[in-house]
């Protein structure tokens, strides 16, 4: 897909939405034309290295697949996002993949990657071990892990050079900056975007070739807001949690009197920071950025997460927190008592929303949101 130049924000937003909705079919067509896609689940996957070797990284998801099919290969207490992704693969929706690379984070995602290798086609399957602490020895371990992955990428038909990695680092750095600008609450309001629209754009970005995503975002950000009614600013809250594919939960949050003042979502801002790594050589910068990532509950202590969220709340003026988690998401749920206690110590209430594979109970969720924002002094 080669983006066409547009002066209409609504047109570009619609093109992102179409790209997301048609992703399985579009990606299969691209594969038939010679593009080689590598699937990934977790933002700790080194997309720049995969891209530098001549592949296109694609974030996998369920996209509304009938989750019952996943019962053949996964337990029912696995997170719905991963079960739906497996169900989509069972439907043949990911047969175009060249392979799958999973940065080691939660056990569920790594287990899903193992299920993938045993049951679905592909030429490359790799679970990437990553250190939990930042030290000279950890960085050497991480560097060795990058070269181990690179060897597999080359064996699977990739072609690599440091110059290619330099270009990929620049491209993905530009992409992160554009997404950072899009997801900034003030910039989002200036662009007239709802939180659910930003989510859809972000999810679509990771199904597109990065150069195409950059081109579309560079068209979108300078444009005036699309015409039409927009939600009024509501009670500012921090939204934190795991992967969200359906933006309905964010629409309900805004409809019921809230506004997303800060974002710590796996499918939102968490994977963006730091925007770039430091170092002389391109591999140094790739490793540096991975070692300095914004804290993920699967890879850090709860107290580190609490301090990080406190900083987001202070900077944004959020008056509470809404945790939106995939049901059975062990890392997030394990952190939750410590995080809610830390927020309570700051005088801030919180609300937990669990996303189930059967979808949202809209009426029940609306009632919970309305009560929460009324408690915070909203309408």
Buried (B, 14 or more C-beta within 10 A) or exposed (E): BEBEEBEBBBBBBEBBBEBBBEBBEBBBEBBEEEBBBBBBBBBBBBBBBBBBBBBBBBBBBBBEBEBEBBEEBBEEEBBBBBBBBBBBBBEEBBEBBBBBBBBBBBEBBBBBBEBBBEEBEBEBBBBBEBBEEEEEEBBEBBBEBBEEBBEBBEEBBBEBEEEBBBBBBEBBBBBBBBBBBBBBBEBBBEBBBBBBBBBBBBBBBBBBBBBBBBBBBEBBBEBEEBEEEEBEEBBBBBBBBBBBBBBBBBBBBBBBBBBBBBBBBBBBBBBBBBBBBEBEEBBBBBBBBBBEBBBBBBBBEBEBBBEBBBEBBEEBEBBBBBBBBBBBBBBBBEBBEBBBEBBEEEEBBBBBBBBEBEEBEEEEBBEBBBEBBEEBEBE
